[in-house]
Amino acid sequence: MAKVKKVNKIKQIAVKLAALSISAAAFAVWHTGEAEAIRSAPEAYFASSRGELSELLTKSASGITAVEASGSYDERLGKTYTELKLFGFIPVKRVPAFIGERARVVPGGEAVGIGIYTEGVLIVGLGDAEEGQSSPAAQAGLKAGDVILEVNGTRTDTAAELTEALRSAGESARLTVVRGTKQRIVAVRLADNGESRLGAWVRDSTVGIGTLSFADTENYRVAALGHSVSDRDTGSNIRVKDGALRLAEIVGVVKGSEGAPGELRGTFGGDSPLIGSIEQNTELGIFGLLSETALAFFTSPVIPVAFPDEVKTGEAEIVCSCEGEPKSYKCRIIKAGRQSHPAQKGMVIEITDERLLALTGGIVQGMSGSPVIQNGMLVGAVTHVFVNDPTRGYGAYAYWIEKACGGSR
């Protein structure tokens, strides 16, 4: 029995020594130049085909195996996962991989007028029913930013429809309300004072000026703005019922300065050339269906959309209509972030063109959506300006924008 215990103890020591050897070897590899590939692995892989992805994965450093994880492919997004392993069996990192044909689009730069009719009626403020009393809307718990979709089951997409539904509702009403992403029914006891029975100010449409990002002339899709349209009073994102993008005329420029962003001043109307519809209002811009009559406006060559990992720091160009029609201006990408999911702030752009700096001071309101081109590819679109440094701003990767727009799948 003593001999058996001694043998077992020797085996336990041998196993521990082997484990320590493997850990030491792994530690050594982890600190070698070859293992830098794991520590600096991309947030995501991007490839136009599975074959191209396989080629990317075989370019692993010594001691590292990169393989596509099985059973996790998302056909709709073209998304799978890869696993990075030491010695071919020690899992170290799991990285998403996006596979899909490279999109090709016509870059924009045109100033566009944005007109949106809301889905439902947006509450932008609450009033008082009588002096010293809160309004019926406030008493029912409604807030600025809430969207009223229905009154007693009747659809209300305009302020006029809401007023008429409240007039005929009697002493109380049941409102279908959306707050954020949640929908609920709210019971409201109405005031008896004509059009102010709810005691709330509402809005059913919005207009503004932005810049076209690109047109997908093959799939008849169009993208603009680079960020969502939000209500100026509440800051909430506008829910779109329908809308239109039309060519706008720039009539003036307010130059930006530190702490005071400038703006493009433009005009458009119902008789302005129609670019397309507005169907979606998203964090990466507004998207819609390209008008067939608008094809004549897009005479620039079709160019490829860059994968995010192809975007590098260095020289680039931005296209915008600050001087009345789309022109290219020099800029520099000073930061290209690694991303595994869509986001507005993928890169940081600095305007270097002296002509544009003299005119606008850098990035101004109305330039949002301006396409950024590098090495003959559409790499992104402007989203925000740095308030304290108008020469710089954020951009979203064109890859994510095109995916969200619904052009290529």
N, C-alpha and C positions, 0 to 999 in steps of 0.2 A: 504493500500500500504506500509506503514511504517513497519507493522508487517511482510509482505512478505519479505521485504528487510532484516529485522532483522533475519528471519529464514534462508534466503540464506547465510547471512554472517556467521551464526553459522555453517552451512553446510561446507562452505569454510574453516573455522577454523578447523573443525573436520577432513576434508580431509587432510589438511596440517599436523595436528598432527599425523594422521595415517601414512602419508608418512614419517614424521620424525621418528616415531616409527620403521617403517620397515627399514629405513636407519640406525638407531641406532643399531637395531638388526643385520643387515647385517654387520655393522662395527664391532660389538662385535664378531660375528662369524668369520669374516675375521682375527681377531687378536687372535683367539683361536688356540690351538694345532691341533684341528680337521681340521681347514681350511687351515693348512699348505699344505694339499694335493693339493689344487688349486694353491697356489703360487709355489709349487715345482712339479707341474704336468709334466709328460714327454713331450718332444717335439713331440713324436709320440708313439702310442701303436703298439705292434707287437704280432700277434697271429697266430696259425696254423689253426684255424677254427673260425667261428662266435660264436660257443659255448664257446670257450676259451676266445674270446674277451668279451662276455657277463659276464663271470666270473671275468675278470679283472675289468670291469666297475662297478660290484656290490660291489667291495671292496672299495667303496668310504667312506670318513670320514663322521661323523655325520653332518647333515645339507647340504650335497652336493649330488647332483644327477648327474650321468654320463650316458649319453644315446648315442646310435648311431644315427647320423643325417640321416634323410630319404632322398631318392632321389639323393644321391651323390656318389654312388658306381661305381668305375672304374674297370670293369671286367678284363681288360688287366693287370693293375698293382696290382689288389687286394687291391685297396686303397679306403677307405671310410673316414668319419669324425665322431668324437665324440664331444659332447657338455657337458661341465661342468656347472652345475647350482646350485645356492644357493636356498635353500628351494624348489627346484624342478621346479622353474619357472623364476629365475633371471639369464639370460645367463652371464657367466663369461669368459669362454675361449673355443675356438674351436680348437681341436687337431686332426691331421690326424691319421688314424689307417690303418695298413697294414695287410692283412689277406692272408695267403697262406701256403701250406704244407711246413714243414721244409725240406730244401734241405740237401742232403748227398753227399759228394765228397771225393776224395782221395787227401790228402794234397800233395803239390809238394815239392820244395826245390832243384830240379835239376837245374844246370846251363844250360841255353839254348842260342843258337845262334839265333839271330833275323835277318831275311832277308826280306826286304819289297821293292816291286816295286810300284812306286807311280801311282796314278790315275792322269793323266796329267803330265806335266813337271814343276818342281818347279824352279822359278827364284831365284838364290842365290846371284847375284850381277849384277851390270850394268857397262859396259865399255864405252869407248869413240870411236865414229866413226872415227873422225879425231882430231888432236890436237886442243884444244880449243872449240870443239863441243861436246855436249852430244850425247849419243847413240840414235838410233831410238826408242828403248824401253823407254828410259827416256823421250824423247820428246813426246811420246804418253801417258805419265803419269804412266807407269808401275813401279812397285817397287819390291825390294827383298821381297820374301814371297808370291808373286802372283803365281798362278798356271795356266799354259796355257793348256786348254783342247783340243782346235781345232784351226786349221789354215784354213780359208776359208771353214769351214764345214768338214774338214778332221781331224779325231781323231789323237791326238799326245800324246802317253803315254811313249815314249822314246825319248832321245836326238836325236837319229838317225832319227826317224820319224819326229821330229820337223825340223831338218836340211833339210831333203828332201822336206818337204812341203814348207819351205821358199824359197828353190832354185827354185821351180816351180811356185812361187806366182807372179812373175813379179815385178813391182815397188812398190806395196803396198799389204797389207793383212789385213784381218779382223780376229782378234784373239778372241776366246771365253775364257774369263779369270775369275778365281774365286779369290776373295780377302775376307778372312774371311768366312762369310756365304753367301756372295752376288756374283752372277754371272752376267757378263756384256760382251758386245761386244766392243772391242777396235780397232780402225783403226790405222794402223802403216804404215808409209812410210819407206820402207826398204833401207838400204845402198847397194851399188853395190860392195861388196868386199867378195864374196864367202861365206864361212861358218859363217862369223861374221855379216851377214846381219841384225840381230836383235840387236846386240850390248849388249848381255846379257849372263851371265854364268848360266847354268842350271844343274839340277840334276834329275835323274829319279829313283834312288834307294838309299837305306841306309842299313847298317848292324850294329849290336851291340851285346852286351852280357847282359843278364838279368837272372832272376830267375823265374821258374815256380811256380805259386800260387796254382793251383789245377787242377785236371782233373775230370770232371763229366763223369764217365765211362758208366752211364746209358743213358745219352742223347748225348754222344760223343761230348762234348764241352770241351774246354781247355782255361785257363786264365793265363796270365803271366804279370810281370813287375809292376803292381800296379799303373802306371801312363801312360800318353800318350808318344808316340815316337815323338820327335820334331826334326826339322832340326838343326844341330849344328851351322850353319851360320846365319840363320834367326830367329830361335826360334819358327817358326810356326809349328803347328801340321801337320804331314805327312798324306796326303790323300792316302788311301790304294786301290790299284788295286788288288793285290794279294801278297802273301808272304808265308814264311814257318818258323816254329819253329823246330830247330834241337838240339839234345843233344850237348853240348859244353864241351870241356876239359879245366879245369882250369890249367894254366901253371905258374901262379905267383900271388902274392898278394902285392900290394903297401899299406903299413899301413897308416891309416889316423891319422891326428893330428889336433890340434886346428887351424882353418883357412885353412886347406889343406886336403880336403876329399881324402881318399884312393880309390883304385879300385881293382876289380878282373880282371886279365888278362886271357883271354881265347881264344880258337881257335875252329873253326868248318868249315866244307866245304860241298860241295854237296853230299859227300858220308857219312856224319855224320847221325846217326839214326834220322829218321823223327818223330817228335812228333805230328805235326799237321799243318794245314793251318793257315794263318792269314787273317781274314776277316774284323776285325774292329780295329780301333785305337782310343781309348776313353780316357777320363780323369781318368778312373779307371783301365786302362790297355789295353792290346791287347788280343783279343778273336778270337777263330777260331774253326775249326772242328778237333776233335781228330782223329788221324790216327788209323785204326784198328790194324796195326802192332805194334803200340806203347803200346797197352794194357799190353803187357808182362813186360813193365818197371814199372808199377804201382802195386806193390805187397803190399803196406801198406794198413791197414784196412780202409774201408770207415768210415768217421766220420760225425756227424751232423754239420751244419753251424749255428752258434749262431745268435740269434736276437741281434741287437745293444744294447738293454736295458739289455741283459744278460752279457755283457762284463763289468768286474769290475776291479778296480785298484788292483794290487797285482801280485803275481808270475805267470809267463807264460813261454813259450818256443818258440824259433824261429828256423826254419829249413832252412839251406842253405848248399851250396857245397864249402865252403871256403877251405876245406881240400880234395877236389877232388870228393867227393860223398856226398849226403845229410846226414847231421847229425843234431841232436837237441842240442841247446845251451840255457842256462838259460837267461831269460830276465825278466823285470818287467814292467807292464803297470802302468805308473804313472799318466796318465790322460785318462779318458774315457768320451768323450764329448757326449752330448745329441744331436741327429740329427733327423730332419724330412725329409731330402732329401740326396741324395748321395753326398759325398764330399771326397777328398783325405785325409784330416786331421781330422780323427775321433778320433784317440787316439795318445798318446805319449808313446813311448817305450824306455826303457833304457836297454842296454846290461849289464848284471851282470856276465856273464860267464867268468872266468879268462882265460880259454883256448882261447876263441874267442877274448878277449881283447888283449891278447898277440900276436895273429896272425894278427888281422886287426885293432886294436884300437877301434873297435866298428862297426858301419854301414859304408860300403863303396859302391862306385858305382859298380853295378853288382849284389848287394844284393837286389835291388828293386824287389818287387814281392814275397820276402820270406814269407812263411806262418807263422802266429802267432797262437799258439794253447794254449787254457786255459780250464781247467776242461774237457778235452777230446773233446772239440769242436773247429772247425776252427773259430777264431774270427776276423782275419784280415790279411792284407798283408802290408809289409813295402813299403812306397812310397818315403820318402825323409830323408836325414840325416841333422842334425843340423850342419851347417858349423863350428860354433865355439865350438861345443861339439859333436864329432863324436860318443860318447857313446850313444847318444840319437837321435831319429828320429821320424817321423810321420808314422802312419799306417792308411789305409782305412778299414772300416768294411767289413768283408767277405760277409755279407748279401747283401750289395749294389753291390759288385763286382759280386756275383753269379747272382743277378737279371739282371745286365747289360749284363752278358755273355750269357744269354738266355737259361740257363740250365733248371730250373724249372719255371713253370708258373701256 
